[in-house]
Amino acid sequence: MSRSLLFLAILLMSSAAPALRAAACEGQEVIFEDKFHDDAGGWSIKDNMEVKDGAFTFKLPPDDMSSNLNVTFTVKDADICTDTVWPEGDQPVLGAGLLFWGEDNRTYFQFGILNNGKFWIARKQDGKWLGTIAANVDSTAIKTLPGATNTLRVKTNGNSVTFYINGTKVRDLRGQAPKTGWRFGLSGDNFDKQKEAKVIFKSMKVTN
């Protein structure tokens, strides 16, 4: 292959990267998809978040966490993917999370990544954190630079869950799924005790 053809192939592969991320969920039927062009996707609109212009944004005060379960969709088994983008410029330690096995805004499981290259899995029950299943685990799969996009994926099958970051499998889990179906959602964490911060998501897709 000539140098010019090789360069063209690299450009085509680079331009196709967003499409490859969007196709991470492998189920045959698309249950839900939101590219956040507006706030009609079934999210609970709050003062500290907005959905518009292709972004779901948590606006977090210092040392704060916010979560949002989708109100209009319920699933039983699902393959869930979301793209999150770290803000540009110098940032505090931020966390972007994917929620699953959610019963309400006080009861759910959370799979999240930090912009320092770590991930965690935790469970919240009746508004209280019961414990962290995986706490601050290092992963080279996480992109940490400002402006970088990361794809989180949670695939459930009965009481089993598999977790992926940018296509890399990072953990399996056996737990207790809700019996009658459950909700999915997003979360943002700002660990800075003095500065406000934003956690941004660019898309979400759920397949069966």
C-alpha positions as CSV (number, residue, x, y, z in Angstrom):
1,M,0.0,0.0,0.0
2,S,1.3,3.4,-0.9
3,R,2.0,6.1,1.8
4,S,-0.9,8.2,0.4
5,L,-3.4,5.3,0.6
6,L,-2.2,4.4,4.1
7,F,-2.7,7.9,5.3
8,L,-6.2,8.0,3.7
9,A,-7.1,4.7,5.5
10,I,-6.0,6.2,8.8
11,L,-8.1,9.3,8.3
12,L,-11.2,7.1,7.4
13,M,-10.7,5.0,10.5
14,S,-10.4,8.1,12.7
15,S,-13.6,9.7,11.3
16,A,-15.4,6.4,11.9
17,A,-14.5,6.3,15.6
18,P,-17.7,8.0,16.9
19,A,-19.8,5.6,15.0
20,L,-17.9,2.6,16.4
21,R,-18.5,4.0,19.9
22,A,-22.2,4.4,19.2
23,A,-22.4,0.8,18.0
24,A,-21.0,-0.6,21.3
25,C,-24.4,-1.8,22.5
26,E,-24.9,-5.1,20.7
27,G,-28.5,-6.0,21.3
28,Q,-30.8,-6.6,18.3
29,E,-33.5,-4.1,19.3
30,V,-32.9,-0.5,20.2
31,I,-35.0,0.2,23.3
32,F,-33.8,3.8,23.9
33,E,-31.5,6.3,22.3
34,D,-30.8,9.9,23.1
35,K,-28.3,12.2,21.6
36,F,-29.4,15.0,24.0
37,H,-30.5,17.5,21.3
38,D,-33.4,18.5,23.6
39,D,-35.0,17.6,27.0
40,A,-37.7,15.3,25.6
41,G,-35.8,12.0,26.4
42,G,-37.7,11.3,29.6
43,W,-35.2,12.7,32.1
44,S,-36.2,14.4,35.3
45,I,-35.3,18.1,34.7
46,K,-33.6,19.7,37.7
47,D,-31.9,23.0,38.5
48,N,-28.5,21.5,38.5
49,M,-28.6,19.8,35.1
50,E,-29.6,20.6,31.5
51,V,-30.2,18.6,28.3
52,K,-29.8,20.6,25.1
53,D,-27.6,21.1,22.0
54,G,-26.2,17.5,22.1
55,A,-25.2,17.4,25.7
56,F,-26.5,16.2,29.0
57,T,-24.7,18.3,31.6
58,F,-24.6,18.1,35.4
59,K,-23.7,21.5,36.9
60,L,-22.2,20.5,40.3
61,P,-21.3,22.7,43.3
62,P,-18.2,21.9,45.2
63,D,-18.1,18.4,46.7
64,D,-21.4,17.3,45.2
65,M,-22.9,14.3,43.4
66,S,-26.1,14.2,41.3
67,S,-27.9,11.3,39.7
68,N,-30.8,11.1,37.2
69,L,-32.8,7.9,36.4
70,N,-34.8,8.0,33.2
71,V,-38.5,8.3,34.0
72,T,-40.1,6.9,30.9
73,F,-38.3,3.6,30.2
74,T,-38.2,0.4,32.2
75,V,-36.0,-2.7,31.1
76,K,-35.3,-6.2,32.5
77,D,-32.2,-7.2,30.6
78,A,-30.3,-4.6,28.7
79,D,-27.0,-3.5,27.1
80,I,-26.5,0.2,28.0
81,C,-23.9,2.5,26.6
82,T,-23.1,6.2,27.1
83,D,-20.4,8.6,25.9
84,T,-19.0,11.1,28.4
85,V,-16.6,13.9,27.6
86,W,-14.2,15.5,30.2
87,P,-14.5,19.3,30.1
88,E,-11.6,21.3,28.6
89,G,-9.1,23.1,30.7
90,D,-7.8,22.4,34.2
91,Q,-10.4,20.3,36.1
92,P,-10.8,18.9,39.6
93,V,-11.3,15.2,40.1
94,L,-14.5,14.4,38.3
95,G,-16.7,11.2,38.1
96,A,-19.0,10.2,35.3
97,G,-21.4,7.4,36.1
98,L,-23.8,5.0,34.4
99,L,-26.7,3.8,36.6
100,F,-28.4,0.4,36.3
101,W,-30.8,-1.8,38.3
102,G,-32.5,1.4,39.4
103,E,-35.8,1.2,41.3
104,D,-36.0,4.9,42.1
105,N,-33.6,7.9,42.6
106,R,-32.7,6.5,46.1
107,T,-32.0,2.9,45.0
108,Y,-29.7,1.9,42.2
109,F,-26.2,0.5,41.3
110,Q,-23.6,2.9,39.9
111,F,-20.6,2.2,37.5
112,G,-18.4,5.2,37.2
113,I,-15.0,6.5,36.0
114,L,-12.8,9.2,37.2
115,N,-10.6,11.6,35.2
116,N,-7.6,10.4,37.1
117,G,-7.8,6.9,35.5
118,K,-9.8,5.0,38.1
119,F,-13.3,3.3,38.1
120,W,-15.7,2.2,40.8
121,I,-18.9,0.2,41.2
122,A,-21.2,1.0,44.1
123,R,-24.7,0.3,45.4
124,K,-27.2,2.8,46.9
125,Q,-30.2,1.6,48.8
126,D,-33.0,3.9,50.2
127,G,-30.7,6.9,49.9
128,K,-27.7,5.3,51.7
129,W,-24.5,3.9,50.1
130,L,-24.4,0.2,51.2
131,G,-20.8,-0.2,50.1
132,T,-18.4,0.0,47.2
133,I,-18.0,-3.2,45.1
134,A,-15.0,-1.9,43.3
135,A,-13.3,1.2,44.8
136,N,-10.9,3.4,42.8
137,V,-9.5,0.6,40.6
138,D,-6.8,1.7,38.1
139,S,-7.6,1.2,34.4
140,T,-5.5,2.0,31.4
141,A,-8.7,1.9,29.3
142,I,-9.8,5.3,30.7
143,K,-8.9,8.4,28.7
144,T,-8.0,11.1,31.2
145,L,-7.0,14.2,29.1
146,P,-9.4,17.2,29.0
147,G,-11.7,16.9,26.1
148,A,-11.3,13.1,25.8
149,T,-14.4,10.9,25.2
150,N,-15.0,7.7,27.2
151,T,-17.6,5.1,26.5
152,L,-19.1,3.3,29.5
153,R,-21.0,0.1,28.9
154,V,-23.1,-2.1,31.2
155,K,-24.5,-5.4,29.9
156,T,-26.9,-7.2,32.2
157,N,-28.2,-10.8,31.9
158,G,-30.5,-11.8,34.8
159,N,-28.4,-11.4,38.0
160,S,-25.1,-11.0,36.1
161,V,-23.5,-7.8,34.9
162,T,-20.4,-7.1,32.7
163,F,-18.7,-3.7,32.7
164,Y,-16.7,-2.2,29.8
165,I,-14.7,1.0,29.4
166,N,-14.0,2.0,25.8
167,G,-14.6,-1.5,24.7
168,T,-12.3,-3.1,27.3
169,K,-14.0,-5.5,29.8
170,V,-13.0,-4.4,33.3
171,R,-15.3,-6.4,35.6
172,D,-18.0,-9.1,36.0
173,L,-20.5,-9.0,38.8
174,R,-23.2,-11.3,40.2
175,G,-25.9,-9.5,42.2
176,Q,-29.6,-9.3,42.8
177,A,-31.5,-7.6,40.0
178,P,-34.9,-6.0,40.7
179,K,-37.6,-8.7,40.1
180,T,-40.1,-6.7,37.9
181,G,-37.8,-4.5,35.8
182,W,-35.6,-1.6,36.4
183,R,-34.5,1.9,35.2
184,F,-31.2,3.2,33.9
185,G,-29.6,6.6,34.3
186,L,-26.5,8.9,34.6
187,S,-24.6,10.5,37.4
188,G,-21.9,13.1,37.9
189,D,-19.5,13.7,40.8
190,N,-17.4,16.7,41.7
191,F,-14.8,15.9,44.3
192,D,-13.3,19.4,44.6
193,K,-14.3,21.0,47.9
194,Q,-14.0,24.6,46.6
195,K,-14.8,24.8,42.9
196,E,-17.9,24.2,40.8
197,A,-17.6,21.7,37.9
198,K,-19.5,20.2,35.0
199,V,-19.9,16.5,34.0
200,I,-21.0,16.1,30.4
201,F,-22.5,13.2,28.5
202,K,-23.0,13.2,24.7
203,S,-25.2,10.2,24.0
204,M,-26.9,7.2,25.5
205,K,-28.2,4.0,23.9
206,V,-30.0,1.0,25.3
207,T,-30.5,-2.3,23.5
208,N,-31.9,-5.6,24.5
